[in-house]
Amino acid sequence: MAPVVDTISGANIGNAKTEGNQVVFISGHSFGPAGGDALTATYNRFDAVNCEVKSDTLAQCFTAPGT
């Protein structure tokens, strides 16, 4: 089953600093096991970096510099 995203959250998610490195949480289901396959994500037309699956329902990424 393909991953399904329900919500995207994090401090200043709609007003991220251009320096990047702010945490973005992606909640949903079917992400796979913690530490599983590499994950890529785009939110509000911005690419997230250093994404990591924390559980089948949660992934953690960071904002990229310049976004």
Beta strands, then each sheet from edge to edge (+ up, - down):
strand 1: 4-9
strand 2: 23-29
strand 3: 42-43
strand 4: 46-55
strand 5: 58-63
sheet 1: 1+ 2- 5+ 4- 3+
end
